[in-house]
Amino acid sequence: MTKETMYSWHLSLRVDRPVEGCSIRPHAYMYGKKLDEKELEKASNSHTHSKICRQPPPNHEFSYRWFRGPTVEPCAYEGCPRRTSFSPHDWSKHALGGSGCSLQCVSTQSSLYKATFCNASCFVKAWKTQYTVSDAPQLRNSTPTRRRLGSYADDDDTRSVGSANSARSGMSNYNPPVTPREITVGGVNSTPRVNNAAYIEYGGVDSEEWVEISRDQIYIPNENDVGRKLKVEAAAYSIDSGELLMHRVVKTDLVLSRTPVPEKRNLVTAKPAGGGGARFRIVTYNILAEIYATQQQYPHADLWSLSWDFRFQNIIREIVDVGPDVVCLQEVQADHYESHLYNAMHEAGFEGVFKQKTRQSMGMTGKVDGCALFWRRTKFHLIESYSIEFNELAQRQVTQVMGLNPRSEEGSSILNKLSKDNVAQLVVLELAQQTMSRSTREPNQVCIANTHLYSNKDYPDVKLWQALHLLQELETFIMSRGTNLPLMICGDFNSTPDTAVYDLLSRQAVHPGHPDVNTGDDNGPNILPDIMSITHSHMLRSVYNSVLGEEPKFTNYTLQFKGVLDYMWYSTQNLRPLSAAPIPDEIVLTRYGEALPSTQYSSDHIMQISDMQIIRPP
């Protein structure tokens, strides 16, 4: 006799820490697993969020409900700042001492019995003020119990496995509707329509303490949610029959308030110079793409503080508050440019262009970063816009300049070394309000280049090759215009001031003995031209070096690396820097975390800011 095949159904539901103003999306996933005899016996005795069925899960869709919980006391220690503050700064693991655990006193002989504390430090401080309650029954264990901050409450989760026609639902007291034909499930703005009484019954939500606030998939917490927990319920329904398959309820952490506005960064003014034309403010900023913002890369940071929705709110506010006219951004993720960044910048008065790296996306559409360049619409009009792909320049170098077959051993070796997918942007902007003098026309255009060079520190020759070819492309472009076009080159050059890239940009040449041009045979084929050919005609200077007298100590501040990688270069014959905003001191950067990103600074780079002026011709 053939044994009947059985499957275990599982419903996974996770939600990130909610923060005021930041959209949160439930991560709901239902799947089935075919069981052998041993697994079937084990599953039958399990109390996990699963059930056993004769078929694999059918095609399904989810419906959601959100609830706001009652006010709670986050910490029983009266001296704890988290009793009244729900700022992300106070609730990060940096502020909590890295524990991430709340504790509850279980000693019935203590006056602190059942009191909950946000971390071990607050419990220790409160314990010094406790006293013995003599008439209470004694328990064996008086050690405080620990639970992860924001862990899901058992009373909700154990009651949320129930589903229709379940062989072992764990919800025998519930009687949900079998075919909820009134339910509509869809995108962000969809609203499921259900029999309310039946829905509350199988949801296990106490309507007296928890208030329903939304039936959309995505929820954006507001000021009424701050300091409370949220509860989200996900119900999976068969697409064909409308039958309720499984559902689950989880609680979130306490909702945090918006990140406080950071301290204003003051501008240091350059020595005054006579004359001058139009002025504009420009910034450059590597905003850290989500695909790189992992806890493995930044173990000091809270997972919720690395989420794009949280970081985006901080980053866009930081950019807009500076009041720039031109914005050069690196590590802009393609899907986020479309879904978040462009719309936010457009609403703030900007227009922009985007160029993603040449490589394919990392697994999903849009999961690839690139460069974005914005300009204020009331300040500038776009005249020309181009993009540069270094892979394409490498192909041209191998085939046209070196005369190699790209499929030959030598040709493919050079192409493999140079094809790193990096890109650059180039725009010509014209002042929207042109000023005219009686004798001469004011210069009214400026060329802005934005780039992000190769990051691998073991290939300085590749970075130098990219910088050289970027400068050559800009040289050809400006000379073809036949005008004295002011030029700025901004971006993340992944090169410190002691590198050949910095020398080339600042000195128009590289010393023959520089180690970056003498990398040896172990670094692959030689890709650089003769040292005398590594040059350009641009007269460039670093904005920060010009205004402050030196480069900053760092523009990138992580646990692994602290140094300068980002620059703003300008053509000295027709532009002058009027001011620059110094990079904050280490004591400021580490106030809310031992490195970046933190709850205050949402990238591992620091934005550079400068006021520039176009020089009038004599």
GUKEMAR-503863 format. One record per residue (C-alpha): x, y, z. Coordinates in steps of 0.1 Angstrom, whole numbers, padded with zeros to 4 digits, always signed. Layout:
! GUKEMAR-503863
XYZ ...
This chain:
! GUKEMAR-503863
+0000+0000+0000 +0014+0034-0010 +0017+0059+0018 +0000+0092+0012 +0023+0122+0006 +0021+0149+0032 +0034+0185+0032 +0041+0210+0059 +0030+0245+0052 +0049+0274+0067 +0041+0311+0070 +0070+0334+0077 +0062+0370+0088 +0088+0396+0097 +0086+0434+0100 +0114+0459+0105 +0116+0484+0134 +0090+0512+0127 +0102+0548+0127 +0080+0578+0123 +0077+0589+0087 +0095+0558+0073 +0074+0533+0054 +0074+0497+0066 +0065+0467+0045 +0058+0433+0060 +0080+0405+0048 +0055+0377+0044 +0063+0344+0028 +0044+0311+0026 +0060+0279+0014 +0055+0241+0016 +0079+0212+0023 +0074+0176+0013 +0077+0154+0044 +0091+0119+0048 +0079+0096+0076 +0104+0108+0101 +0098+0145+0093 +0060+0139+0095 +0063+0126+0130 +0085+0155+0140 +0062+0180+0124 +0032+0165+0141 +0047+0172+0175 +0060+0206+0166 +0044+0239+0177 +0059+0261+0150 +0040+0283+0127 +0031+0255+0103 +0004+0230+0095 +0003+0196+0077 -0017+0191+0045 -0020+0166+0017 -0011+0191-0010 +0016+0218-0014 +0003+0253-0009 -0017+0267-0038 -0011+0300-0055 -0019+0326-0029 -0020+0363-0021 -0018+0382+0012 -0041+0405+0030 -0029+0427+0059 -0041+0446+0089 -0022+0470+0111 -0030+0478+0148 -0017+0504+0172 -0011+0492+0207 -0016+0509+0241 +0010+0532+0257 +0036+0513+0276 +0064+0522+0301 +0096+0514+0281 +0118+0513+0312 +0111+0511+0350 +0143+0529+0359 +0133+0565+0366 +0167+0579+0354 +0165+0563+0320 +0163+0588+0291 +0142+0563+0271 +0112+0568+0295 +0105+0600+0277 +0126+0599+0245 +0119+0577+0215 +0147+0593+0194 +0166+0567+0173 +0197+0581+0190 +0185+0568+0224 +0173+0534+0211 +0203+0524+0190 +0225+0495+0203 +0252+0521+0207 +0231+0540+0233 +0218+0507+0249 +0253+0494+0254 +0251+0469+0226 +0228+0445+0245 +0196+0449+0224 +0178+0430+0252 +0151+0441+0276 +0149+0425+0311 +0121+0418+0335 +0125+0412+0372 +0109+0379+0382 +0118+0380+0419 +0084+0381+0438 +0102+0392+0469 +0115+0424+0452 +0097+0457+0449 +0107+0455+0413 +0087+0423+0406 +0075+0423+0369 +0092+0457+0362 +0107+0458+0328 +0140+0475+0319 +0154+0486+0285 +0189+0472+0292 +0211+0456+0319 +0225+0490+0330 +0191+0504+0339 +0183+0472+0358 +0215+0474+0378 +0209+0511+0387 +0173+0504+0397 +0182+0474+0418 +0201+0497+0441 +0168+0513+0451 +0147+0481+0454 +0135+0467+0487 +0122+0433+0499 +0086+0425+0500 +0084+0400+0529 +0049+0386+0525 +0053+0375+0489 +0058+0339+0479 +0094+0330+0470 +0104+0317+0436 +0135+0296+0431 +0148+0318+0403 +0152+0356+0410 +0173+0362+0380 +0158+0388+0356 +0145+0372+0324 +0159+0386+0291 +0141+0390+0258 +0152+0406+0226 +0139+0441+0221 +0110+0439+0198 +0107+0402+0199 +0073+0389+0189 +0049+0382+0217 +0041+0345+0222 +0004+0352+0228 +0000+0366+0194 +0022+0343+0174 +0008+0310+0189 -0027+0321+0181 -0019+0331+0146 -0013+0298+0129 -0049+0290+0125 -0063+0284+0090 -0092+0267+0073 -0092+0229+0069 -0060+0225+0089 -0050+0190+0100 -0032+0206+0130 -0040+0243+0131 -0033+0251+0167 -0065+0272+0166 -0093+0248+0173 -0113+0276+0191 -0114+0298+0159 -0138+0295+0131 -0126+0317+0102 -0146+0321+0070 -0137+0294+0046 -0143+0313+0014 -0139+0351+0021 -0152+0362-0013 -0154+0398-0001 -0117+0401+0003 -0096+0422-0022 -0059+0420-0020 -0036+0442-0040 -0009+0469-0038 -0002+0497-0014 -0035+0514-0017 -0057+0483-0017 -0082+0478+0012 -0093+0442+0020 -0131+0440+0026 -0139+0413+0051 -0166+0403+0076 -0152+0423+0105 -0164+0401+0133 -0150+0370+0118 -0117+0387+0110 -0112+0399+0146 -0121+0365+0159 -0093+0346+0141 -0069+0375+0144 -0065+0371+0181 -0064+0410+0185 -0078+0425+0216 -0100+0453+0203 -0101+0471+0237 -0063+0476+0237 -0053+0475+0201 -0068+0499+0175 -0069+0490+0138 -0052+0517+0118 -0047+0504+0083 -0054+0476+0059 -0028+0486+0034 +0003+0465+0028 +0026+0493+0035 +0022+0515+0066 +0039+0548+0074 +0040+0554+0112 +0030+0589+0124 +0033+0609+0156 +0004+0591+0172 +0023+0558+0169 +0055+0570+0185 +0063+0552+0218 +0037+0524+0211 +0041+0490+0195 +0024+0481+0163 +0009+0447+0154 +0006+0434+0118 -0016+0405+0107 -0009+0387+0075 -0035+0363+0060 -0028+0341+0030 -0057+0333+0007 -0060+0310-0022 -0061+0330-0054 -0084+0304-0071 -0110+0298-0043 -0105+0327-0019 -0100+0302+0009 -0081+0313+0040 -0049+0292+0040 -0029+0305+0070 -0024+0337+0089 +0000+0351+0114 +0003+0381+0138 +0035+0397+0150 +0043+0427+0171 +0069+0453+0163 +0094+0471+0184 +0083+0504+0199 +0078+0530+0172 +0107+0556+0173 +0103+0593+0164 +0120+0610+0135 +0158+0614+0137 +0165+0649+0152 +0178+0675+0128 +0216+0674+0128 +0237+0704+0137 +0241+0729+0109 +0275+0727+0092 +0291+0761+0091 +0309+0773+0060 +0345+0786+0061 +0349+0816+0038 +0379+0818+0015 +0400+0849+0012 +0381+0876-0007 +0390+0883-0043 +0379+0912-0065 +0353+0909-0092 +0334+0878-0100 +0302+0866-0116 +0274+0842-0108 +0275+0821-0076 +0262+0786-0070 +0263+0761-0042 +0274+0725-0050 +0276+0693-0030 +0290+0659-0036 +0279+0629-0015 +0282+0591-0017 +0249+0581-0001 +0257+0543+0003 +0235+0521-0018 +0212+0496+0000 +0229+0467-0017 +0261+0475+0002 +0245+0486+0035 +0246+0452+0052 +0252+0443+0088 +0282+0422+0078 +0298+0453+0064 +0287+0476+0092 +0283+0454+0123 +0283+0484+0146 +0250+0496+0132 +0215+0485+0140 +0198+0466+0113 +0168+0490+0112 +0192+0520+0109 +0207+0504+0078 +0173+0501+0061 +0169+0523+0030 +0136+0538+0042 +0152+0550+0074 +0183+0562+0058 +0165+0579+0028 +0146+0602+0052 +0179+0614+0068 +0198+0617+0035 +0172+0637+0016 +0167+0660+0045 +0204+0665+0049 +0208+0674+0012 +0178+0697+0009 +0186+0715+0042 +0220+0726+0028 +0202+0746+0000 +0224+0734-0029 +0221+0744-0065 +0240+0714-0079 +0240+0680-0063 +0264+0652-0073 +0255+0618-0058 +0273+0584-0060 +0260+0549-0050 +0225+0558-0060 +0206+0525-0065 +0187+0524-0097 +0154+0513-0083 +0156+0539-0055 +0163+0567-0080 +0130+0558-0097 +0110+0551-0065 +0124+0576-0040 +0151+0600-0050 +0140+0616-0082 +0105+0623-0069 +0118+0638-0036 +0143+0660-0054 +0118+0671-0080 +0094+0682-0052 +0123+0701-0036 +0128+0720-0069 +0154+0700-0087 +0157+0683-0121 +0182+0654-0126 +0198+0627-0146 +0210+0592-0136 +0235+0568-0150 +0238+0533-0136 +0270+0512-0136 +0274+0490-0167 +0270+0457-0149 +0238+0438-0146 +0217+0442-0115 +0225+0421-0084 +0198+0394-0086 +0168+0417-0091 +0159+0446-0115 +0172+0479-0102 +0197+0464-0077 +0227+0481-0092 +0241+0515-0082 +0252+0545-0102 +0256+0583-0103 +0229+0609-0101 +0233+0646-0108 +0207+0672-0099 +0204+0710-0105 +0179+0735-0091 +0154+0744-0118 +0152+0781-0108 +0190+0784-0110 +0200+0764-0140 +0187+0750-0173 +0202+0718-0188 +0220+0725-0221 +0238+0691-0227 +0240+0658-0209 +0263+0629-0216 +0275+0597-0198 +0308+0580-0199 +0312+0542-0195 +0347+0532-0187 +0341+0497-0201 +0334+0513-0234 +0366+0534-0232 +0385+0502-0224 +0371+0485-0255 +0381+0514-0276 +0416+0515-0260 +0422+0478-0268 +0409+0477-0303 +0416+0512-0317 +0446+0525-0298 +0465+0493-0291 +0452+0475-0322 +0445+0442-0303 +0419+0416-0310 +0397+0417-0278 +0394+0379-0280 +0432+0374-0281 +0449+0364-0249 +0465+0398-0244 +0434+0418-0255 +0411+0398-0232 +0435+0401-0203 +0436+0439-0205 +0398+0441-0210 +0392+0420-0180 +0414+0442-0159 +0399+0474-0171 +0362+0465-0173 +0350+0474-0138 +0316+0489-0148 +0323+0524-0134 +0307+0554-0150 +0308+0592-0151 +0282+0619-0159 +0287+0651-0177 +0263+0680-0180 +0265+0716-0192 +0242+0739-0172 +0232+0774-0181 +0221+0801-0156 +0184+0805-0157 +0186+0842-0151 +0214+0856-0172 +0229+0889-0162 +0241+0914-0188 +0266+0942-0184 +0270+0971-0208 +0304+0960-0221 +0305+0923-0220 +0283+0892-0216 +0286+0875-0183 +0298+0838-0184 +0266+0819-0180 +0275+0782-0184 +0293+0756-0163 +0303+0720-0170 +0298+0696-0141 +0313+0660-0141 +0302+0634-0115 +0320+0601-0112 +0327+0571-0089 +0360+0554-0096 +0369+0517-0090 +0371+0509-0053 +0396+0480-0050 +0427+0493-0032 +0448+0466-0048 +0444+0481-0083 +0456+0518-0081 +0466+0515-0118 +0430+0509-0128 +0419+0540-0109 +0446+0560-0125 +0437+0547-0159 +0400+0557-0153 +0410+0592-0140 +0433+0598-0170 +0406+0588-0195 +0379+0608-0177 +0402+0639-0180 +0409+0632-0216 +0372+0629-0224 +0365+0662-0207 +0394+0678-0225 +0381+0667-0259 +0346+0678-0249 +0355+0713-0237 +0379+0720-0266 +0352+0710-0291 +0330+0738-0277 +0357+0764-0285 +0348+0783-0253 +0364+0789-0219 +0339+0766-0202 +0342+0765-0164 +0346+0729-0152 +0340+0711-0119 +0348+0674-0114 +0331+0659-0083 +0327+0624-0069 +0341+0595-0050 +0376+0589-0065 +0384+0561-0041 +0419+0576-0039 +0436+0592-0009 +0458+0624-0013 +0490+0603-0015 +0479+0584-0047 +0487+0589-0083 +0451+0598-0090 +0454+0628-0067 +0487+0638-0083 +0473+0636-0118 +0443+0658-0109 +0463+0684-0089 +0496+0685-0107 +0487+0674-0143 +0513+0646-0141 +0525+0617-0120 +0561+0612-0107 +0578+0583-0125 +0587+0567-0092 +0552+0567-0078 +0543+0532-0066 +0509+0534-0083 +0526+0533-0117 +0550+0506-0107 +0527+0479-0096 +0548+0449-0110 +0538+0418-0129 +0518+0404-0100 +0491+0430-0107 +0482+0417-0141 +0490+0432-0175 +0503+0468-0178 +0474+0490-0187 +0491+0524-0184 +0507+0544-0212 +0542+0558-0209 +0546+0580-0178 +0551+0611-0200 +0517+0605-0216 +0499+0604-0182 +0490+0641-0183 +0462+0666-0192 +0458+0703-0199 +0432+0711-0172 +0443+0736-0145 +0425+0720-0115 +0426+0725-0078 +0407+0708-0049 +0380+0730-0034 +0387+0719+0002 +0425+0722-0001 +0421+0757-0016 +0397+0770+0010 +0409+0752+0041 +0446+0750+0032 +0445+0711+0033 +0423+0682+0026 +0401+0669+0054 +0412+0641+0077 +0385+0619+0062 +0354+0619+0041 +0348+0582+0046 +0346+0570+0083 +0341+0533+0089 +0355+0507+0113 +0379+0494+0086 +0389+0527+0070 +0391+0564+0078 +0404+0587+0051 +0397+0610+0022 +0382+0595-0009 +0358+0623-0021 +0368+0656-0038 +0355+0686-0057 +0379+0698-0083 +0375+0731-0102 +0392+0748-0131 +0412+0777-0116 +0411+0800-0146 +0374+0806-0146 +0360+0794-0112 +0368+0803-0076 +0356+0787-0044 +0340+0811-0020 +0336+0787+0009 +0336+0751+0021 +0320+0733+0050 +0346+0715+0071 +0340+0678+0078 +0327+0673+0114 +0352+0663+0140 +0355+0627+0151 +0338+0635+0184 +0307+0647+0165 +0307+0617+0140 +0310+0591+0168 +0284+0607+0192 +0258+0582+0180 +0279+0553+0169 +0315+0542+0168 +0316+0547+0130 +0294+0556+0101 +0267+0550+0092 +0248+0558+0124 +0214+0570+0134 +0225+0605+0126 +0247+0601+0096 +0230+0576+0072 +0260+0570+0049 +0296+0560+0055 +0307+0591+0036 +0303+0627+0046 +0288+0653+0023 +0311+0680+0009 +0296+0715+0005 +0310+0745-0013 +0299+0779-0027 +0315+0786-0061 +0317+0817-0083 +0322+0820-0120 +0351+0844-0127 +0344+0872-0151 +0368+0874-0180 +0391+0905-0178 
